[in-house]
Amino acid sequence: MTYKITDECIACGSCLDSCPAEAIHDGDPIYKIDPSACIDCGVCVDTCPSEAIVEG
């Protein structure tokens, strides 16, 4: 299962910098996770200060 970013995202960039698979990209207005690139490691979940990343 991959992850998704909810509307709680504050677009701080911490998830973008932490993703080893480079699956997270700029969105409008919040970041987006490419499910085909996500390796389901959960690093982004641990680095998100607003708890905006959930399993999806």
C-alpha distance matrix in Angstrom:
0.0 3.8 6.9 10.0 13.6 15.8 19.5 20.3 19.9 23.4 22.8 24.0 22.3 21.1 17.5 18.9 21.0 18.5 15.7 16.5 14.8 16.7 13.8 15.4 18.5 21.3 21.0 23.8 24.1 20.8 18.4 15.5 12.3 12.2 8.8 10.6 11.7 9.0 8.8 6.4 9.9 10.4 13.9 13.9 13.3 16.3 18.5 18.3 21.6 21.0 17.7 16.4 12.8 10.4 6.8 6.7
3.8 0.0 3.8 7.0 10.5 13.2 16.9 17.7 16.9 20.2 19.3 20.6 18.7 17.9 14.1 15.3 17.7 15.5 12.6 13.8 12.1 13.5 10.4 11.7 14.7 17.5 17.5 20.3 20.7 17.3 14.7 11.9 8.6 8.9 6.0 8.6 9.1 6.1 7.1 5.1 8.6 8.7 11.7 11.1 11.1 14.3 15.9 15.5 19.0 18.5 15.5 13.9 10.2 8.7 6.0 5.8
6.9 3.8 0.0 3.8 7.0 9.7 13.5 14.0 13.2 16.5 16.0 17.4 15.9 15.1 11.5 13.2 15.8 13.9 11.6 13.8 12.6 13.2 10.1 10.2 13.1 15.4 15.1 17.8 17.8 14.2 11.9 9.7 7.0 8.9 7.3 10.7 10.7 7.5 9.3 6.9 9.3 7.8 10.4 8.8 8.4 12.0 13.3 12.3 15.6 14.8 12.0 10.1 6.5 5.5 4.3 4.9
10.0 7.0 3.8 0.0 3.8 6.5 10.0 11.2 10.5 14.0 13.6 15.6 14.7 14.6 11.3 12.8 16.0 14.8 12.9 15.7 14.4 14.0 10.7 9.6 11.7 13.2 12.3 14.5 14.4 11.0 9.3 7.1 5.9 8.6 8.1 11.8 12.1 9.7 12.3 10.6 12.6 10.8 12.6 10.0 9.6 13.4 13.9 11.9 14.9 13.4 11.2 8.3 5.6 5.6 6.2 5.5
13.6 10.5 7.0 3.8 0.0 3.8 6.9 7.8 6.7 10.3 10.1 12.4 12.1 12.4 9.8 11.4 14.7 14.2 13.0 16.4 15.7 14.5 11.7 9.4 10.8 11.3 10.3 12.1 11.4 7.9 6.8 6.2 6.9 10.4 11.0 14.7 14.4 12.2 14.9 13.3 14.6 12.1 13.1 9.7 9.4 12.8 12.5 9.8 12.3 10.4 9.0 5.5 4.5 6.5 8.8 8.7
15.8 13.2 9.7 6.5 3.8 0.0 3.8 5.3 6.0 9.8 10.9 13.5 14.1 14.7 12.7 14.5 17.7 17.4 16.6 20.1 19.5 18.3 15.5 13.0 13.8 13.5 11.7 12.4 11.2 8.3 9.0 9.0 10.4 13.6 14.1 17.8 18.0 15.8 18.4 16.4 17.8 15.0 16.1 12.7 11.6 14.8 14.6 11.3 12.7 9.9 8.8 5.1 6.2 7.4 10.2 9.9
19.5 16.9 13.5 10.0 6.9 3.8 0.0 3.8 5.3 8.2 10.0 13.0 14.4 15.6 14.4 15.9 19.1 19.4 19.1 22.7 22.2 20.5 17.9 15.0 15.0 13.7 11.4 11.0 9.2 7.3 9.5 10.5 12.9 16.1 17.2 20.8 20.9 19.0 21.8 20.0 21.2 18.3 18.9 15.4 14.4 17.2 16.4 12.8 13.3 10.1 10.3 7.0 9.3 11.0 13.9 13.5
20.3 17.7 14.0 11.2 7.8 5.3 3.8 0.0 3.8 6.4 9.2 11.2 13.2 13.8 13.2 15.4 18.1 18.1 18.5 22.2 22.3 20.8 18.7 15.6 16.1 14.9 13.5 13.3 11.0 8.7 10.6 12.3 14.3 17.8 18.8 22.5 22.0 19.8 22.1 20.0 20.6 17.3 17.5 14.1 12.7 14.9 14.0 10.2 10.0 6.5 7.3 4.9 8.4 10.5 14.1 14.7
19.9 16.9 13.2 10.5 6.7 6.0 5.3 3.8 0.0 3.8 5.5 7.9 9.6 10.6 10.1 11.8 14.6 15.1 15.5 19.3 19.5 17.6 15.9 12.5 12.8 11.5 10.6 11.0 8.8 5.9 7.3 9.8 12.0 15.7 17.3 20.6 19.7 17.8 20.3 18.7 19.0 16.0 15.6 11.9 11.5 13.7 12.1 8.4 8.9 6.4 7.8 5.1 7.9 11.0 14.4 15.0
23.4 20.2 16.5 14.0 10.3 9.8 8.2 6.4 3.8 0.0 3.8 5.5 8.5 10.0 10.8 12.2 14.4 15.6 16.7 20.5 21.1 18.9 17.8 14.1 13.8 11.9 11.6 11.5 8.8 7.0 8.8 12.1 14.6 18.2 20.3 23.4 22.1 20.4 22.8 21.5 21.4 18.4 17.3 13.7 13.7 15.1 12.7 9.3 8.7 7.0 9.8 8.3 11.1 14.5 18.0 18.7
22.8 19.3 16.0 13.6 10.1 10.9 10.0 9.2 5.5 3.8 0.0 3.8 5.6 8.2 8.9 9.3 11.7 13.5 14.4 18.1 18.6 15.9 15.1 11.4 10.6 8.5 8.9 9.6 7.5 5.5 6.3 10.0 12.6 16.0 18.6 21.3 19.7 18.4 21.1 20.4 20.2 17.8 16.4 12.7 13.8 15.3 12.5 9.8 10.3 9.6 11.8 9.9 11.7 15.3 18.3 18.8
24.0 20.6 17.4 15.6 12.4 13.5 13.0 11.2 7.9 5.5 3.8 0.0 3.8 5.8 8.0 8.7 9.9 11.8 13.7 17.3 18.5 16.0 16.0 12.4 12.2 10.7 12.1 13.1 11.2 9.2 9.1 12.6 14.6 17.9 20.4 22.9 20.9 19.3 21.5 20.8 19.9 17.4 15.3 12.1 13.4 13.9 10.5 8.6 8.6 9.3 11.9 11.1 12.7 16.5 19.6 20.7
22.3 18.7 15.9 14.7 12.1 14.1 14.4 13.2 9.6 8.5 5.6 3.8 0.0 3.8 5.5 5.1 6.3 8.7 10.4 13.8 14.9 12.3 12.8 9.5 9.5 8.9 11.3 13.2 12.1 9.7 8.1 11.1 12.4 15.4 18.1 20.2 17.8 16.5 18.6 18.4 17.5 15.5 13.2 10.1 12.4 13.1 9.7 8.7 10.1 11.3 13.0 12.0 12.5 16.2 18.7 19.9
21.1 17.9 15.1 14.6 12.4 14.7 15.6 13.8 10.6 10.0 8.2 5.8 3.8 0.0 3.8 5.5 5.3 6.3 8.9 12.2 14.1 12.4 13.1 10.4 11.6 12.0 14.2 16.5 15.2 12.3 10.4 12.8 13.1 16.3 18.3 20.5 17.8 15.9 17.3 16.8 15.2 13.0 10.2 7.7 9.9 9.8 6.2 6.3 8.0 10.3 11.4 11.4 11.5 15.0 17.5 19.3
17.5 14.1 11.5 11.3 9.8 12.7 14.4 13.2 10.1 10.8 8.9 8.0 5.5 3.8 0.0 3.8 5.4 5.1 6.1 9.9 11.2 9.7 9.8 7.3 9.5 10.7 12.8 15.5 14.7 11.3 8.6 10.1 9.7 12.8 14.6 16.8 14.3 12.2 13.8 13.2 12.1 10.1 7.8 4.7 7.6 8.6 6.1 6.0 9.2 10.7 10.7 10.0 8.9 12.3 14.3 16.0
18.9 15.3 13.2 12.8 11.4 14.5 15.9 15.4 11.8 12.2 9.3 8.7 5.1 5.5 3.8 0.0 3.8 5.6 5.8 9.1 9.9 7.4 8.1 5.5 6.8 8.4 11.3 14.3 14.1 11.2 8.0 9.4 9.3 11.7 14.3 15.9 13.1 12.0 14.0 14.5 13.6 12.5 10.3 7.7 11.1 12.2 9.6 9.7 12.5 13.8 14.1 12.9 11.8 15.0 16.7 17.7
21.0 17.7 15.8 16.0 14.7 17.7 19.1 18.1 14.6 14.4 11.7 9.9 6.3 5.3 5.4 3.8 0.0 3.8 5.9 8.3 10.4 8.4 10.5 8.8 10.2 11.6 14.8 17.7 17.3 14.6 11.7 13.2 12.7 14.8 17.1 18.4 15.1 14.0 15.2 15.8 14.1 13.3 10.2 8.8 12.2 12.2 9.3 10.7 13.1 15.3 15.8 15.3 14.3 17.5 19.1 20.5
18.5 15.5 13.9 14.8 14.2 17.4 19.4 18.1 15.1 15.6 13.5 11.8 8.7 6.3 5.1 5.6 3.8 0.0 3.8 6.3 9.0 8.5 10.1 9.2 11.8 13.9 16.6 19.7 19.3 16.0 13.0 13.8 12.4 14.5 16.1 17.4 14.2 12.3 12.7 12.9 10.7 9.9 6.6 6.1 9.6 9.3 7.2 9.5 12.5 14.9 14.5 14.5 12.8 15.5 16.8 18.7
15.7 12.6 11.6 12.9 13.0 16.6 19.1 18.5 15.5 16.7 14.4 13.7 10.4 8.9 6.1 5.8 5.9 3.8 0.0 3.8 5.5 5.4 6.7 6.9 10.0 12.9 15.5 18.9 18.9 15.6 12.1 11.9 9.8 11.3 12.6 13.7 10.4 8.7 9.3 10.1 8.7 8.8 6.6 6.1 9.8 10.7 9.6 11.1 14.7 16.3 15.4 14.7 12.3 14.5 15.1 16.5
16.5 13.8 13.8 15.7 16.4 20.1 22.7 22.2 19.3 20.5 18.1 17.3 13.8 12.2 9.9 9.1 8.3 6.3 3.8 0.0 3.8 5.6 7.9 9.6 12.5 15.8 18.5 22.1 22.4 19.2 15.6 14.9 12.3 12.8 13.8 13.8 10.2 9.1 8.6 10.4 8.6 10.2 8.2 9.2 12.6 13.1 12.5 14.6 18.1 20.0 18.8 18.3 15.6 17.3 17.2 18.6
14.8 12.1 12.6 14.4 15.7 19.5 22.2 22.3 19.5 21.1 18.6 18.5 14.9 14.1 11.2 9.9 10.4 9.0 5.5 3.8 0.0 3.8 5.3 8.2 11.1 14.7 17.1 20.8 21.6 18.5 14.8 13.3 10.3 9.9 10.8 10.3 6.5 6.4 6.7 9.4 9.1 11.1 10.3 10.6 13.8 15.2 14.8 16.2 19.9 21.2 19.8 18.6 15.7 17.0 16.4 17.1
16.7 13.5 13.2 14.0 14.5 18.3 20.5 20.8 17.6 18.9 15.9 16.0 12.3 12.4 9.7 7.4 8.4 8.5 5.4 5.6 3.8 0.0 3.8 5.6 7.7 11.3 14.0 17.7 18.6 15.9 12.1 11.1 9.0 8.9 11.1 11.0 7.4 7.9 9.7 11.9 11.8 12.9 11.6 10.7 14.3 15.8 14.6 15.4 18.9 20.0 19.3 17.7 15.3 17.3 17.3 17.7
13.8 10.4 10.1 10.7 11.7 15.5 17.9 18.7 15.9 17.8 15.1 16.0 12.8 13.1 9.8 8.1 10.5 10.1 6.7 7.9 5.3 3.8 0.0 3.8 6.6 10.3 12.2 15.9 16.9 14.0 10.3 8.3 5.5 5.2 7.4 8.0 5.1 5.3 8.3 10.1 11.1 11.8 11.6 10.1 13.1 15.5 14.7 14.8 18.4 18.9 17.7 15.7 13.0 14.6 14.4 14.3
15.4 11.7 10.2 9.6 9.4 13.0 15.0 15.6 12.5 14.1 11.4 12.4 9.5 10.4 7.3 5.5 8.8 9.2 6.9 9.6 8.2 5.6 3.8 0.0 3.8 7.1 9.1 12.8 13.4 10.5 6.7 5.6 4.4 6.3 9.2 10.9 8.6 8.1 11.2 12.1 12.7 12.2 11.6 9.0 11.9 14.4 12.9 12.4 15.7 16.0 15.4 13.1 11.2 13.5 14.3 14.3
18.5 14.7 13.1 11.7 10.8 13.8 15.0 16.1 12.8 13.8 10.6 12.2 9.5 11.6 9.5 6.8 10.2 11.8 10.0 12.5 11.1 7.7 6.6 3.8 0.0 3.8 6.3 10.0 11.1 9.1 5.7 5.4 6.4 7.6 11.3 12.7 10.9 11.3 14.6 15.7 16.5 15.9 15.1 12.3 15.1 17.4 15.5 14.5 17.3 17.3 17.3 14.7 13.5 16.1 17.1 16.7
21.3 17.5 15.4 13.2 11.3 13.5 13.7 14.9 11.5 11.9 8.5 10.7 8.9 12.0 10.7 8.4 11.6 13.9 12.9 15.8 14.7 11.3 10.3 7.1 3.8 0.0 3.8 6.9 8.0 6.8 4.7 6.3 9.0 10.7 14.2 15.9 14.5 14.8 18.2 18.9 19.6 18.5 17.5 14.3 16.7 18.9 16.6 15.0 17.1 16.7 17.5 14.7 14.5 17.3 19.0 18.4
21.0 17.5 15.1 12.3 10.3 11.7 11.4 13.5 10.6 11.6 8.9 12.1 11.3 14.2 12.8 11.3 14.8 16.6 15.5 18.5 17.1 14.0 12.2 9.1 6.3 3.8 0.0 3.7 5.4 4.9 4.5 5.6 9.2 10.9 14.1 16.3 15.7 15.9 19.5 19.8 21.0 19.7 19.3 15.8 17.5 20.2 18.2 15.9 17.9 16.7 17.3 14.0 14.2 16.7 18.4 17.3
23.8 20.3 17.8 14.5 12.1 12.4 11.0 13.3 11.0 11.5 9.6 13.1 13.2 16.5 15.5 14.3 17.7 19.7 18.9 22.1 20.8 17.7 15.9 12.8 10.0 6.9 3.7 0.0 3.0 5.3 7.2 8.7 12.5 14.3 17.2 19.6 19.3 19.4 23.0 23.0 24.3 22.6 22.3 18.6 19.9 22.6 20.5 17.8 19.1 17.4 18.5 15.1 16.1 18.5 20.5 19.3
24.1 20.7 17.8 14.4 11.4 11.2 9.2 11.0 8.8 8.8 7.5 11.2 12.1 15.2 14.7 14.1 17.3 19.3 18.9 22.4 21.6 18.6 16.9 13.4 11.1 8.0 5.4 3.0 0.0 3.8 7.0 9.4 13.2 15.7 18.4 21.1 20.6 20.2 23.6 23.3 24.2 22.2 21.7 17.9 18.8 21.3 19.1 16.1 16.9 15.1 16.6 13.4 15.0 17.7 20.1 19.3
20.8 17.3 14.2 11.0 7.9 8.3 7.3 8.7 5.9 7.0 5.5 9.2 9.7 12.3 11.3 11.2 14.6 16.0 15.6 19.2 18.5 15.9 14.0 10.5 9.1 6.8 4.9 5.3 3.8 0.0 3.8 6.6 10.1 13.1 15.6 18.5 17.9 17.0 20.2 19.7 20.5 18.3 17.9 14.2 15.0 17.6 15.6 12.6 13.9 12.2 13.3 10.0 11.3 14.1 16.7 16.1
18.4 14.7 11.9 9.3 6.8 9.0 9.5 10.6 7.3 8.8 6.3 9.1 8.1 10.4 8.6 8.0 11.7 13.0 12.1 15.6 14.8 12.1 10.3 6.7 5.7 4.7 4.5 7.2 7.0 3.8 0.0 3.8 6.9 10.0 12.8 15.4 14.3 13.5 16.8 16.6 17.4 15.6 15.1 11.5 13.1 15.7 13.8 11.5 13.7 12.7 13.2 10.1 10.1 13.0 15.1 14.7
15.5 11.9 9.7 7.1 6.2 9.0 10.5 12.3 9.8 12.1 10.0 12.6 11.1 12.8 10.1 9.4 13.2 13.8 11.9 14.9 13.3 11.1 8.3 5.6 5.4 6.3 5.6 8.7 9.4 6.6 3.8 0.0 3.8 6.5 9.2 12.0 11.4 10.8 14.4 14.4 15.9 14.7 14.9 11.6 13.2 16.3 15.1 13.2 15.9 14.9 14.4 11.1 9.9 12.0 13.2 12.2
12.3 8.6 7.0 5.9 6.9 10.4 12.9 14.3 12.0 14.6 12.6 14.6 12.4 13.1 9.7 9.3 12.7 12.4 9.8 12.3 10.3 9.0 5.5 4.4 6.4 9.0 9.2 12.5 13.2 10.1 6.9 3.8 0.0 3.8 5.9 8.8 8.0 7.1 10.7 10.8 12.6 11.9 12.6 10.0 11.7 15.0 14.4 13.2 16.5 15.9 14.6 11.8 9.4 10.8 11.1 10.4
12.2 8.9 8.9 8.6 10.4 13.6 16.1 17.8 15.7 18.2 16.0 17.9 15.4 16.3 12.8 11.7 14.8 14.5 11.3 12.8 9.9 8.9 5.2 6.3 7.6 10.7 10.9 14.3 15.7 13.1 10.0 6.5 3.8 0.0 3.8 5.5 5.4 6.2 10.0 11.1 13.5 13.8 14.7 12.8 14.8 17.9 17.6 16.8 20.2 19.7 18.3 15.5 12.9 13.6 13.0 11.6
8.8 6.0 7.3 8.1 11.0 14.1 17.2 18.8 17.3 20.3 18.6 20.4 18.1 18.3 14.6 14.3 17.1 16.1 12.6 13.8 10.8 11.1 7.4 9.2 11.3 14.2 14.1 17.2 18.4 15.6 12.8 9.2 5.9 3.8 0.0 3.8 5.4 5.1 8.3 9.0 12.2 12.8 14.7 13.3 14.6 17.9 18.4 17.7 21.3 20.6 18.5 16.0 12.9 12.5 10.9 9.3
10.6 8.6 10.7 11.8 14.7 17.8 20.8 22.5 20.6 23.4 21.3 22.9 20.2 20.5 16.8 15.9 18.4 17.4 13.7 13.8 10.3 11.0 8.0 10.9 12.7 15.9 16.3 19.6 21.1 18.5 15.4 12.0 8.8 5.5 3.8 0.0 3.8 5.8 8.3 10.3 13.3 14.9 16.5 15.7 17.4 20.4 20.8 20.6 24.3 24.0 22.0 19.5 16.4 16.1 14.2 12.6
11.7 9.1 10.7 12.1 14.4 18.0 20.9 22.0 19.7 22.1 19.7 20.9 17.8 17.8 14.3 13.1 15.1 14.2 10.4 10.2 6.5 7.4 5.1 8.6 10.9 14.5 15.7 19.3 20.6 17.9 14.3 11.4 8.0 5.4 5.4 3.8 0.0 3.8 6.3 9.1 11.3 13.1 14.0 13.4 15.8 18.3 18.4 18.7 22.5 22.7 20.9 18.8 15.6 16.0 14.6 13.9
9.0 6.1 7.5 9.7 12.2 15.8 19.0 19.8 17.8 20.4 18.4 19.3 16.5 15.9 12.2 12.0 14.0 12.3 8.7 9.1 6.4 7.9 5.3 8.1 11.3 14.8 15.9 19.4 20.2 17.0 13.5 10.8 7.1 6.2 5.1 5.8 3.8 0.0 3.8 5.6 7.9 9.4 10.7 10.3 12.3 14.9 15.5 15.8 19.6 19.9 17.8 16.0 12.6 12.8 11.3 11.3
8.8 7.1 9.3 12.3 14.9 18.4 21.8 22.1 20.3 22.8 21.1 21.5 18.6 17.3 13.8 14.0 15.2 12.7 9.3 8.6 6.7 9.7 8.3 11.2 14.6 18.2 19.5 23.0 23.6 20.2 16.8 14.4 10.7 10.0 8.3 8.3 6.3 3.8 0.0 3.8 5.6 8.4 10.0 11.0 12.7 14.7 15.9 17.0 20.8 21.4 19.0 17.9 14.3 14.1 12.2 12.9
6.4 5.1 6.9 10.6 13.3 16.4 20.0 20.0 18.7 21.5 20.4 20.8 18.4 16.8 13.2 14.5 15.8 12.9 10.1 10.4 9.4 11.9 10.1 12.1 15.7 18.9 19.8 23.0 23.3 19.7 16.6 14.4 10.8 11.1 9.0 10.3 9.1 5.6 3.8 0.0 3.8 5.7 8.5 9.5 10.1 12.3 14.2 15.0 18.7 19.2 16.3 15.6 11.8 11.0 9.0 10.4
9.9 8.6 9.3 12.6 14.6 17.8 21.2 20.6 19.0 21.4 20.2 19.9 17.5 15.2 12.1 13.6 14.1 10.7 8.7 8.6 9.1 11.8 11.1 12.7 16.5 19.6 21.0 24.3 24.2 20.5 17.4 15.9 12.6 13.5 12.2 13.3 11.3 7.9 5.6 3.8 0.0 3.8 5.7 8.0 9.0 10.1 12.0 13.7 17.3 18.5 15.8 15.8 12.3 12.2 11.0 13.3
10.4 8.7 7.8 10.8 12.1 15.0 18.3 17.3 16.0 18.4 17.8 17.4 15.5 13.0 10.1 12.5 13.3 9.9 8.8 10.2 11.1 12.9 11.8 12.2 15.9 18.5 19.7 22.6 22.2 18.3 15.6 14.7 11.9 13.8 12.8 14.9 13.1 9.4 8.4 5.7 3.8 0.0 3.8 5.4 5.3 6.7 9.1 10.4 13.8 14.8 12.1 12.4 9.1 9.3 9.0 11.9
13.9 11.7 10.4 12.6 13.1 16.1 18.9 17.5 15.6 17.3 16.4 15.3 13.2 10.2 7.8 10.3 10.2 6.6 6.6 8.2 10.3 11.6 11.6 11.6 15.1 17.5 19.3 22.3 21.7 17.9 15.1 14.9 12.6 14.7 14.7 16.5 14.0 10.7 10.0 8.5 5.7 3.8 0.0 3.8 5.4 5.3 6.5 8.9 12.3 14.1 12.2 12.9 10.2 11.6 12.2 14.9
13.9 11.1 8.8 10.0 9.7 12.7 15.4 14.1 11.9 13.7 12.7 12.1 10.1 7.7 4.7 7.7 8.8 6.1 6.1 9.2 10.6 10.7 10.1 9.0 12.3 14.3 15.8 18.6 17.9 14.2 11.5 11.6 10.0 12.8 13.3 15.7 13.4 10.3 11.0 9.5 8.0 5.4 3.8 0.0 3.8 5.4 5.2 6.1 9.9 11.3 9.6 9.7 7.2 9.6 11.0 13.4
13.3 11.1 8.4 9.6 9.4 11.6 14.4 12.7 11.5 13.7 13.8 13.4 12.4 9.9 7.6 11.1 12.2 9.6 9.8 12.6 13.8 14.3 13.1 11.9 15.1 16.7 17.5 19.9 18.8 15.0 13.1 13.2 11.7 14.8 14.6 17.4 15.8 12.3 12.7 10.1 9.0 5.3 5.4 3.8 0.0 3.8 5.6 5.5 8.8 9.6 7.0 7.8 5.5 7.1 9.1 12.0
16.3 14.3 12.0 13.4 12.8 14.8 17.2 14.9 13.7 15.1 15.3 13.9 13.1 9.8 8.6 12.2 12.2 9.3 10.7 13.1 15.2 15.8 15.5 14.4 17.4 18.9 20.2 22.6 21.3 17.6 15.7 16.3 15.0 17.9 17.9 20.4 18.3 14.9 14.7 12.3 10.1 6.7 5.3 5.4 3.8 0.0 3.8 5.8 8.2 10.3 8.3 10.4 8.9 10.6 12.4 15.7
18.5 15.9 13.3 13.9 12.5 14.6 16.4 14.0 12.1 12.7 12.5 10.5 9.7 6.2 6.1 9.6 9.3 7.2 9.6 12.5 14.8 14.6 14.7 12.9 15.5 16.6 18.2 20.5 19.1 15.6 13.8 15.1 14.4 17.6 18.4 20.8 18.4 15.5 15.9 14.2 12.0 9.1 6.5 5.2 5.6 3.8 0.0 3.8 6.2 9.1 8.5 10.1 9.5 12.2 14.5 17.3
18.3 15.5 12.3 11.9 9.8 11.3 12.8 10.2 8.4 9.3 9.8 8.6 8.7 6.3 6.0 9.7 10.7 9.5 11.1 14.6 16.2 15.4 14.8 12.4 14.5 15.0 15.9 17.8 16.1 12.6 11.5 13.2 13.2 16.8 17.7 20.6 18.7 15.8 17.0 15.0 13.7 10.4 8.9 6.1 5.5 5.8 3.8 0.0 3.8 5.6 5.4 6.7 7.0 10.3 13.3 15.7
21.6 19.0 15.6 14.9 12.3 12.7 13.3 10.0 8.9 8.7 10.3 8.6 10.1 8.0 9.2 12.5 13.1 12.5 14.7 18.1 19.9 18.9 18.4 15.7 17.3 17.1 17.9 19.1 16.9 13.9 13.7 15.9 16.5 20.2 21.3 24.3 22.5 19.6 20.8 18.7 17.3 13.8 12.3 9.9 8.8 8.2 6.2 3.8 0.0 3.8 5.7 7.9 9.7 12.7 16.1 18.5
21.0 18.5 14.8 13.4 10.4 9.9 10.1 6.5 6.4 7.0 9.6 9.3 11.3 10.3 10.7 13.8 15.3 14.9 16.3 20.0 21.2 20.0 18.9 16.0 17.3 16.7 16.7 17.4 15.1 12.2 12.7 14.9 15.9 19.7 20.6 24.0 22.7 19.9 21.4 19.2 18.5 14.8 14.1 11.3 9.6 10.3 9.1 5.6 3.8 0.0 3.8 5.3 8.3 11.1 14.9 16.8
17.7 15.5 12.0 11.2 9.0 8.8 10.3 7.3 7.8 9.8 11.8 11.9 13.0 11.4 10.7 14.1 15.8 14.5 15.4 18.8 19.8 19.3 17.7 15.4 17.3 17.5 17.3 18.5 16.6 13.3 13.2 14.4 14.6 18.3 18.5 22.0 20.9 17.8 19.0 16.3 15.8 12.1 12.2 9.6 7.0 8.3 8.5 5.4 5.7 3.8 0.0 3.8 5.7 7.8 11.4 13.8
16.4 13.9 10.1 8.3 5.5 5.1 7.0 4.9 5.1 8.3 9.9 11.1 12.0 11.4 10.0 12.9 15.3 14.5 14.7 18.3 18.6 17.7 15.7 13.1 14.7 14.7 14.0 15.1 13.4 10.0 10.1 11.1 11.8 15.5 16.0 19.5 18.8 16.0 17.9 15.6 15.8 12.4 12.9 9.7 7.8 10.4 10.1 6.7 7.9 5.3 3.8 0.0 3.8 6.5 10.2 11.7
12.8 10.2 6.5 5.6 4.5 6.2 9.3 8.4 7.9 11.1 11.7 12.7 12.5 11.5 8.9 11.8 14.3 12.8 12.3 15.6 15.7 15.3 13.0 11.2 13.5 14.5 14.2 16.1 15.0 11.3 10.1 9.9 9.4 12.9 12.9 16.4 15.6 12.6 14.3 11.8 12.3 9.1 10.2 7.2 5.5 8.9 9.5 7.0 9.7 8.3 5.7 3.8 0.0 3.8 7.1 8.9
10.4 8.7 5.5 5.6 6.5 7.4 11.0 10.5 11.0 14.5 15.3 16.5 16.2 15.0 12.3 15.0 17.5 15.5 14.5 17.3 17.0 17.3 14.6 13.5 16.1 17.3 16.7 18.5 17.7 14.1 13.0 12.0 10.8 13.6 12.5 16.1 16.0 12.8 14.1 11.0 12.2 9.3 11.6 9.6 7.1 10.6 12.2 10.3 12.7 11.1 7.8 6.5 3.8 0.0 3.8 6.1
6.8 6.0 4.3 6.2 8.8 10.2 13.9 14.1 14.4 18.0 18.3 19.6 18.7 17.5 14.3 16.7 19.1 16.8 15.1 17.2 16.4 17.3 14.4 14.3 17.1 19.0 18.4 20.5 20.1 16.7 15.1 13.2 11.1 13.0 10.9 14.2 14.6 11.3 12.2 9.0 11.0 9.0 12.2 11.0 9.1 12.4 14.5 13.3 16.1 14.9 11.4 10.2 7.1 3.8 0.0 3.7
6.7 5.8 4.9 5.5 8.7 9.9 13.5 14.7 15.0 18.7 18.8 20.7 19.9 19.3 16.0 17.7 20.5 18.7 16.5 18.6 17.1 17.7 14.3 14.3 16.7 18.4 17.3 19.3 19.3 16.1 14.7 12.2 10.4 11.6 9.3 12.6 13.9 11.3 12.9 10.4 13.3 11.9 14.9 13.4 12.0 15.7 17.3 15.7 18.5 16.8 13.8 11.7 8.9 6.1 3.7 0.0
